[in-house]
Amino acid sequence: KQYYHLRFFTYKEIEKIFSQAGYSIQKVEEVLDPQYDKFSLNNNTDLNFGRTQIKDLSPEEIKRFFVFQYLVIAEPINVNKNEENDMFQHGEALFKIDNLLLEASKTAELGEHEAALKIYDEIIKVSHDNVVALIGMGNSFMKLQLPDKAEIFFDRACLKEPNNFKAWLGLGLLALHQNDTKKADINFNKSLENNPDNYKALCGLGMLRMNMADLDGAIDYFCRSLDVNPDNISACKFLLETSYKLEKFEKIEIHLNKYMEIHPANVNMRFALAGVQYKLGKLEDSIKNLECVLVLDPENESASKMIESVKSDLVFSK
């Protein structure tokens, strides 16, 4: 705890701290500085600290100056050996589950969702209410286009942890997939209640507004999503699409510029930025980005045609 930080303790205070944590001190071992053995062989009774000298010290008193660490050995209070073994086995089980969760996550990232499902299922067999595994199952079933099965696991996760923003996000995406506007709106907002910076839920609400033909509302949500995470390419693409539909390009230019700071070699997004700048009448900026596209991809026909068109417009504008 914070109030234990950077201070000295008496032995009684240490005993109290361990007792409050449910442990009893069995033994305290001194860890001595390696120089002690060499020093003790000389039978010295004096110690020098710079200009300070301490004289006539007993061997035990000298030894105290070389202790740089204490090893405290403690055991749980009121726990018999069987319970202790159970605790150890429980710790081993948790360690195994953590490793399996990591393996399942990496497998899912590689797109091997059926294999990921098997690992998540193995976890749930030994830890029925493991929320991370339940959400992982839901996400994998969604990727495999099995929404009914996904819903079962997202619902179980929400029942176990009603404040888990990832579980509500999963249900929101599921409802969006099923064109259930009302349910999607409720679930995405539930996710945001528990994590206001959940950029995926914000993007989901933007997609929902697009489906409802509320394009201005969609732009607001996509921008909020990108304010939280400028690297969110899904929100960037949806914002680009919506901007062209509304012929409003100021906001998408801002977010495309931020995205290019992170991914300067992304040809498609740089070409998109050049197109947006052309729409805004920023012809010189558009040309610069098109030149960058052609450096990265000299065979890009779209960029070659567009740069000639923009240069022609620039000549006529002067």
Secondary structure, 3 states (H helix, E strand, C coil): CHHHCCCCCCHHHHHHHHHHCCEEEEEEEEEECCHHHHHHHCCCCCEEECCEEECCCCHHHHHHHCEEEEEEEEEECCCCHHHHHHHHHHHHHHHHHHHHHHHHHHHHHCCCHHHHHHHHHHHHHHCCCCHHHHHHHHHHHHHCCCHHHHHHHHHHHHHHCCCCHHHHHHHHHHHHHCCCHHHHHHHHHHHHHHCCCCHHHHHHHHHHHHHCCCHHHHHHHHHHHHHHCCCCHHHHHHHHHHHHHHCCCHHHHHHHHHHHHHCCCCHHHHHHHHHHHHHCCCHHHHHHHHHHHHHHCCCCHHHHHHHHHHHHHHHHHC
